[in-house]
Amino acid sequence: SPKEVANGIQHNGLRYPCWNPVLFQPPGDAPTMLFFKVGPTPRDWWGEVILSYDAGRSFRDRRRLPATIDGPVRCKPLLLEDGTLLCPSSTEHDDDWRFHMERLIDLEHPELGTSWERFETETQPYQVIQPTLLPQPDGSLQALMRSKHEQIAESVSTDGGKTWSELKLIDMPNNNSGIESLTLKDG
């Protein structure tokens, strides 16, 4: 039956909304991770994670992510071959929507999150949020994003998500709605 596992309660009398939950199951016996945002608005939220050691039946060990780290904002993270967890992320500050990537490089560390890195492209000519990642056969990563420009935006990384190509709009409509992608087993 359904159970509440993320409630936004800060202390007695103060409760904020929780936003955009993202589940991730690392390989092996690692705990299931539920990332979510907490805060009064997307402009003011922060990232949190809570863990399940029984395949999602119960969750515990809720913790706030480091400052400037939101975790995956709406779309699933991608586990890279080197064991790094690449989290597609973004910020929504008034009329300034921007994407960035966060890398968790100590996924197996018991504190889960002592080594985060954040990478953001300085120049972003389009208002975009909520990137979704597609690994390409050549090893590059394609990020597709929700945009305010009636088309999906795209950027590509060839270095595991540390740097990204200039944003461009692609020939795929978007009415400022969230998107998601996945790669099928046959590529």
C-alpha positions, 0 to 999 in steps of 0.5 A: 500500500502507498506510504509517505516517505518524503514529507517536507517537515522541517520542524513542528509547525513548518512543512514545505512542499516536496518536488520532482522525486527521482528513484535510482537503484545502484547496481549490486547491494547498494541502497535504493536512492530517492532524490527529491527537492524541498522548499517553498518554491523551485527558486528556493528549494534544496536537494535531499536524498533518502535511502531504502535498504529493502528494495523500496519497502521502507526508507530512512537516513534522509539527508540534505545534499550539499549547498549548490547540489540539487541532485537529479531535478526531474529526470533519472541519473546515469551511472557512468562506466567509471562508477560516477553518477551523473545527475541532470539538473537545473535551476529556475530563478525567475526568468532565468532557467539554466541547466547544469550537471552534477557528478557524485563520484563516491556512490559507494561511500557510506555517507553518500555524497561527500564528493559532489561536483557541479558543472555548468555551461557559462553561456546558455542562449535558451531558457531550459530546465530538466535535462534528460540524458541519452548515451550515444554509441560513440561514448558521447552523452546527449542531453535533451531539455524542456524549453520555453522556446517551443522546441526541445533543446540539445547539448552534447558532452564528450567528457562524461558530463564535465563540459557541454556543447552550445545549446541548440534547438532541435526539430522536435516540438515542446510546449514547455512540458517535462520530457524523459528519454531512454535508450532501448537494449538494442541501442 
